[in-house]
Amino acid sequence: MSDVVDPLDADAIAERVRRELDRTIQRNLKGLDFLTAPKQPVGACPRDQIVRRGTMTLYRYRPVTDEVYRLPLLLVAPPSNKGYIFDLAAGQSFVEYMLQRGYDVFLLDWMPPRSDEAGLSLADYVLDFIADAIARVLTLSGEDELTLAGYCMSGTLATMYAALHPGGPVANLLCFTTPIDFTHMKLFRVWADRSHFDVDRLVASIGNIPPEFTLGAFDLMRPANRTAGLLNLWTNMWNDDYVKSYRMFDRWAAETLPMPGEYFRGIIKDLLWDNRLVEGGMTLSGRPVDLKAIDVPILSIVAEHDHVVAREAAAPLITATGSPDAEEILTKGGHVSVVAGPSAVRRLWPSIDAWLARRSI
């Protein structure tokens, strides 16, 4: 065989070496910047605070189009997380996307519960906070119905509200990766198995559940996830867009909120242990929560690679409700990528807009 290297191949090899050398230098320089950088800014869209009461805060985003759809859109953040996941950054914001398409967008967001709010329950979130936010949205918009949207556990809360209020004011129910059948939340059920998990003692001892407790549960589900994320970050440290996205998602995860102890107890006992939304017997303030009572259009978004909420866990939104107009969209990606990130702009959000637009006039 000839030892002569094709000049074209040699040039290509040299170019690859130069490129990798440049990336290695950038990784080291940018790695120092990463360690010393302040928090990544989040939130892309101007908004006005409507009310702040206890742990709840309601915002209205300023419109960017001359005309808006008749029905307002109320986004509800999960009580364990900050709502800016819906509005992460320009080009990666679900709020921005919907505003640009003419929706009147509101957000129900949460603050950390105080020690004297440890007694807040599932009923408080559904029948007080969400109900209050809906009433204020309708008053401000001048409408008598709206689209209610929730992500993960806030989708579960939104579903409960819709079940308790047949005939309005919810006109459409939009759920992102929402657990309904908790028998399919398998790793969480193992983590909180009643044979070893004394939720009553936990709540009585500490009141509000600290975020480290729930973050630990997520780490147990995917023990190598944090390490793999840091390795991927280092590999892509030269890529400013990748680092920016990583820092925004990392900030959101780090700012996980504590949960009121009574709310947490309800999740464990009524949902994870007894699966009452599906099996029956779920009540809030003595009122039965019946999925069959939901007869409004439902759009359920599930992610193909969601390690938190499996597709089967969200399935009753389609199969167990009374809605004659229930649709599921199965999308690529994971648990967070359905509500934030540039890929959802191309793949998922246009489908949501197409579904919602004809139901918002």
Secondary structure, 3 states (H helix, E strand, C coil): CCCCCCHHHHHHHHHHHHHHHHHHHHHHHHHHHHHHCCCCCCCCCCEEEEEEECCEEEEEECCCCCCCCCCCEEEECCCCCCHHHHECCCCCEHHHHHHHCCCCEEEEEECCCCHHHCCCCHHHHHHHHHHHHHHHHHHHHCCCCEEEEEECHHHHHHHHHHHHCCCCCEEEEEEECCCCCHHHCHHHHHHCCCCCCCHHHHHHHHCCECHHHHHHHHHHHCCCHHHHHHHHHHHCCCCHHHHHHHHHHHHHHHCCCCECHHHHHHHHHHHHHCCHHHHCCCEECCEECCHHHCCCCEEEEEECCCCCCCHHHHCHHHHCCCCCCEEEEEECCCCCCCCECHHHHHHCHHHHHHHHHCCCC
